Each structure stands twice: as C-alpha cells, then as structure tokens.
Amino acid sequence: MIYTITFNPALDYVVETKELKIGEINRSQKEHILAGGKGINVSIVLKTLGIQSTALGFVAGFVGDEIERNVKKYGINTDFIKLENGNSRINVKIATIAEETAINGKGPNVEETDIQALYQKLEKIENGDILVLSGSIPEGISQDCYQNICKKVKEKDIKMIVDATGELLTKTLPYQPFLIKPNQEELGEIFNCKISNQEEAVKYAKKLQQKGAKNVLVSMGSQGAILLDENGYTYKRKAFTIGERKNTVGAGDSMVAGFIAGYELFHNYKQALKMGMVTATATANSMFLATKEEIDKLWKERS
C-alpha cells in the first residue's frame, strides 16, 4: 500500500475571470472547488494512473469534511485525523487571462496529541509499503516532524519518499529515504547557491546522496529533470515540448506520483523518470491535475 501524508490540506476555491480589478466588484466566469495539498495531489494522480493509495493527514470543521468528501470522490482511501477545533484551509485562487492571484488560508492548529494520533496510524504500515511525506507543515509543528516520522518507521522495510523544503527535507537524510525530490530552487536554497543548469544540479544532488538519500530527483521546469539513482547512474531528461502552459500548480506532485507509478510498473529508474516527466507535463497541459487521456497521449508520443 502507498500512504500519503498532507499536514495542512485545503479546499481550493478557483475563480476564473477576464481580469481582476482591485477595489471593485468582479464577476466570475467559472468556479471550481477542489481538494488541495501536495500529498492529496499525489494520491489523486496515482489513482489516475490506476494505483491505489491511502491519504493521511489532518482535517478540521466543515471544510475538512468537504476535503475528505472530495478526495473520496476519486475512489481514494482516506484515514484523516479530525481535529476538534478550527477549520481546514480555504485557498482562494483568482485566475485571469494574464495571471493568477492566490490567497492561502492559515489552517487550524495541530496539537501534540494529534501528532501522536498520526504516529499510531503509522503503526499499520507494513514491510513493502511506500510512505510519501510532502509539502509544508502548519505553524507550531516542529521542523523535526518528518524526521520523527522516519524514526517511527525506520525498523520497517518501507520506501520513504520526501518532497519538502529546507530542514524538513535535510533532517530525513540520515534515515536513507528511498527518494527525495527537491526542485531547482529548493536545491539551491539547501546549499545557499543558485542552480543554473543540469550539470550544477547533478553536483549538488550528489551531495544529498552522500548525506543518505538513495535516489535524488530534481525537477527543473523548462530545463527538464535529473535523477541520480542508488546504483550510481545519472539520468538527464530535457523538458517535453508543450503548447500553451495551462497550469503551474501540482506539476511537482505529479512528477512524484508518476515516478512512483513508473517504478512500481517497470522496476526501472529510467522508466520511472520518464513517467514522472510525462505526468508533470500532463498536469501542465491540463487545467488542474493530469488527466489519463493526456498522460496516455504523451507516453505514446515519447515511446
């Protein structure tokens, strides 16, 4: 089984309008309500690829109920912890022809007792399972959070996948995560430098590998992606050519889901990287997350 954890999920209220006039009444042309959060995105794209997962995390109030309903709508298993107080986030995204403006909610407080409840749920994870830790954490939770989860499951033969920034990511490295996926900017932030090309990305990805990560996947936007695998091989992929980019949200999560699916299907890192690139590009070509039709089309074009 694959488990994804989203610490601070949200309900994304997306409004499409021709233009946004500050200080005036604006009329929407289309509206969409979607469950959001990096772990949830991974679960949704995995389901699109025909792979089941269980979504874990914290939800609160009537917004949390709607998040769970939206996730279940895809046929995804959920095992969220329901917080006693507050409401899960509502993120408002206003999309015009020229740009997108977002206001992200703060979200509820997660108490230590809630963290302990999550640890109890992690006890059900079995050898051979995959656990995906992705995204930010709410205010008040220690930056050791992902590290502590790694400690809890370190005796089990599971594959840990971490897609996070800064200390959230680096503190998991001693536990030898199966895969980490910083993007180009995040990789530079870890080493306090600017990553300009794939060669530089490889150089610094090797440093993360030396610190414990088995496989390092770096997404680089228009420059494609690089993968350093645990067998000592380096793979470089140029970005796929696409038409007008429709979506900039969720491509990284789609790449993680695609990599997992590719590895599960082919047990081959080169094919896993290709599937990751395909799903990330499919999301960029879609209004929201990747569709099965777009994934299949891109996969055939690159076969």
C-alpha positions, 0 to 999 in steps of 0.5 A, a space after each residue: 500500500 502507498 500512504 500519503 501524508 498532507 499536514 495542512 490540506 485545503 479546499 481550493 476555491 478557483 475563480 476564473 475571470 477576464 481580469 481582476 480589478 482591485 477595489 471593485 466588484 468582479 464577476 466570475 466566469 467559472 468556479 471550481 472547488 477542489 481538494 488541495 495539498 501536495 500529498 492529496 495531489 499525489 494520491 489523486 494522480 496515482 489513482 489516475 494512473 490506476 494505483 491505489 493509495 491511502 491519504 493521511 493527514 489532518 482535517 478540521 470543521 466543515 471544510 475538512 469534511 468537504 476535503 475528505 468528501 472530495 478526495 473520496 470522490 476519486 475512489 481514494 482511501 482516506 484515514 484523516 485525523 479530525 481535529 476538534 477545533 478550527 477549520 481546514 484551509 480555504 485557498 482562494 485562487 483568482 485566475 485571469 487571462 494574464 495571471 493568477 492571484 492566490 490567497 492561502 488560508 492559515 489552517 487550524 492548529 495541530 496539537 501534540 496529541 494529534 501528532 501522536 494520533 498520526 504516529 499510531 496510524 503509522 503503526 499499520 504500515 507494513 514491510 513493502 509499503 511506500 510512505 510519501 511525506 510532502 509539502 509544508 507543515 502548519 505553524 507550531 509543528 516542529 521542523 523535526 516532524 518528518 524526521 520523527 516520522 522516519 524514526 517511527 518507521 525506520 525498523 520497517 522495510 518501507 520506501 520513504 519518499 520526501 518532497 519538502 523544503 529546507 530542514 524538513 527535507 535535510 533532517 530525513 537524510 540520515 534515515 536513507 529515504 528511498 527518494 527525495 525530490 527537491 526542485 531547482 530552487 529548493 536545491 539551491 536554497 539547501 546549499 545557499 547557491 543558485 542552480 543554473 543548469 543540469 550539470 550544477 544540479 547533478 553536483 549538488 544532488 550528489 551531495 544529498 546522496 552522500 548525506 543518505 538519500 538513495 535516489 535524488 530527483 530534481 525537477 527543473 521546469 523548462 530545463 527538464 529533470 535529473 535523477 541520480 539513482 542508488 546504483 550510481 547512474 545519472 539520468 538527464 531528461 530535457 523538458 517535453 515540448 508543450 503548447 500553451 502552459 495551462 497550469 503551474 500548480 501540482 506539476 511537482 506532485 505529479 512528477 512524484 506520483 508518476 515516478 512512483 507509478 513508473 517504478 512500481 510498473 517497470 522496476 526501472 529508474 529510467 522508466 520511472 523518470 520518464 513517467 514522472 516527466 510525462 505526468 508533470 507535463 500532463 498536469 501542465 497541459 491540463 487545467 488542474 491535475 493530469 488527466 489519463 487521456 493526456 498522460 496516455 497521449 504523451 507516453 505514446 508520443 515519447 515511446 
